Structures are given as C-alpha cells and as structure tokens.
Amino acid sequence: MTPPEAPEDGKRQPRETPPAASVCAPVSLTVLTKRSDFLKAARARRQGTSSMMVQARKRAKGEADGIRVGFTCSKKVGNAVARNRAKRRLREAARAILPVKGQNGWDYVLIGRAQVTADRAFLDLLDDLSYALRKLHGDRT
C-alpha cells in the first residue's frame, strides 16, 4: 500500500517536492547549553529511575518558551564511547517522550547512570522517562 501523498504511478513528478517524512510537525526541543541552566535544574525537583536521573524545573515567567532539555553523563558511566552512547540513547528517549508528556515552560536534565543507561532495553528507557515525568509533575495516574 502506498502512502496517500504518493503519486498514483509511483513515480516522482519533475519539480515536485517529495513528501515529508512525517505528516505531523514534531514539537522542537531546545537543548540546554549554559552551565547556569544545569545548576538551576540541579536545585529543583528530581526523580530517579533505574536507568537515569531526571531533574526538572519550572522556569520563571519571561524566560524562554517551550520545553528545554539537557543531557549529561559523568565519567562513572565509562569512557567517552560509553558516555556518548548513553547520551545518544537519552536524546532519542527525550525526542520520543518529552513532546508528548513534558510540560511547556519546564527545563529537564537527563543524567545517565553507570552500566545501565547504555545497556537497558530502549522500551524500558522510554518507560523510565515516562514514569519520572509522571512523578515529577504529580500525576497519580
């Protein structure tokens, strides 16, 4: 079965832009880069799971809009290869979960755990992030 936006004959017509990969526009996540933002999140709420620690802070009025997220892994996680792998997995989990379950006006920092973040099944990683967000936002469902 062809996608609805595909031409009937299956051939791309000249000067026709190809269809987008996704029909719905994803919510963009802004990545935290300033140390001060990480420190503010460290002083706010936190929720640990078996695969990561999630820190969350509600920004004051007048600060940036949208959902902002930062990622970090200490040397306890392992060498540079292991830390980068853990951060890549945290980034993908954040891209999948935060636009749906994160709240506008919040900063989130995802911290990788040694020996776990890089090796945990990805679906379990997604469940862990969803659980942490439920606990952080006080949703008891």
C-alpha positions in Angstrom: 0.0 0.0 0.0 1.4 3.4 -0.9 1.2 6.4 1.3 -1.7 8.8 0.5 0.7 11.6 -0.7 2.5 9.3 -3.1 1.7 9.7 -6.9 -0.6 7.0 -8.4 2.0 5.7 -10.8 4.7 5.6 -8.1 7.0 7.9 -9.9 8.1 11.3 -8.8 6.9 14.1 -11.0 9.5 16.8 -12.1 9.7 19.9 -9.9 7.6 18.3 -7.3 8.9 18.2 -3.7 9.0 14.8 -2.1 6.5 14.2 0.7 7.6 15.0 4.3 8.8 12.1 6.4 6.2 12.8 9.0 2.8 14.3 8.5 2.5 15.9 11.9 5.1 18.5 12.9 7.0 17.4 16.0 7.5 19.8 18.9 11.0 21.0 18.9 13.1 20.6 22.0 15.6 23.3 22.8 18.9 21.9 24.2 20.3 23.4 27.3 23.9 24.5 26.9 24.6 27.0 29.7 26.0 25.7 32.9 23.8 28.1 34.9 20.7 26.3 33.4 22.1 22.9 34.5 22.7 24.3 38.0 19.2 25.7 38.3 17.8 22.3 37.4 20.0 20.6 39.9 18.5 22.7 42.7 14.9 21.8 41.6 12.9 18.6 41.6 14.5 15.3 40.8 13.3 11.8 40.2 15.5 8.7 39.9 14.7 5.6 37.9 16.7 2.5 37.3 18.2 3.8 34.1 18.5 7.6 34.6 18.1 10.6 36.9 15.7 13.3 35.7 15.9 16.8 37.1 13.1 19.2 36.3 12.4 22.9 37.0 9.6 25.2 36.1 11.0 28.3 34.6 10.0 31.8 35.8 7.7 33.9 33.7 9.6 35.8 31.0 12.2 33.1 30.5 12.4 31.0 27.3 9.3 29.3 25.9 8.8 25.7 25.1 10.5 22.6 26.5 14.2 22.7 27.1 16.3 19.6 27.8 19.9 18.9 28.7 21.9 15.7 28.9 24.9 14.7 31.0 26.9 11.6 31.9 29.8 11.6 34.3 33.0 9.6 33.9 31.4 7.0 36.2 29.3 5.9 33.2 32.5 4.8 31.4 34.9 6.0 28.8 34.0 8.6 26.1 32.4 5.9 23.9 30.1 4.7 26.6 29.2 8.2 27.7 28.4 9.3 24.2 26.3 6.1 23.6 24.4 6.7 26.8 23.7 10.4 25.8 22.6 9.4 22.3 20.1 7.0 23.9 18.9 9.7 26.3 18.4 12.1 23.4 16.3 9.7 21.5 14.2 8.9 24.5 13.7 12.6 25.1 12.7 13.2 21.5 10.1 10.5 21.8 8.6 11.2 25.2 9.1 14.9 26.1 6.9 16.4 23.3 4.1 14.2 24.5 4.5 14.1 28.3 6.7 17.1 29.0 5.2 20.4 30.0 5.7 23.7 28.3 7.8 26.1 30.4 9.9 23.4 32.0 13.6 22.5 31.8 14.6 18.9 32.1 18.1 17.4 32.6 18.6 13.7 31.9 21.6 12.2 33.7 22.9 8.8 32.6 23.7 6.0 35.1 26.7 3.8 35.0 26.4 0.4 33.4 22.6 0.8 32.9 21.7 3.7 30.5 23.7 2.3 27.6 22.6 -1.3 28.1 18.9 -1.1 29.1 16.3 -2.0 26.5 15.1 1.1 24.7 11.4 0.5 25.5 12.3 0.2 29.2 14.3 3.5 28.9 11.1 5.2 27.4 9.0 3.7 30.3 11.5 5.0 32.8 11.4 8.5 31.4 7.6 8.5 31.3 7.5 7.3 34.9 9.9 10.0 36.0 7.8 12.7 34.3 4.6 11.4 36.0 6.2 11.6 39.4 7.8 15.0 38.8 4.5 16.6 37.6 2.5 15.0 40.4 0.2 12.9 38.0 -1.0 10.0 40.1 -2.4 8.0 37.1 
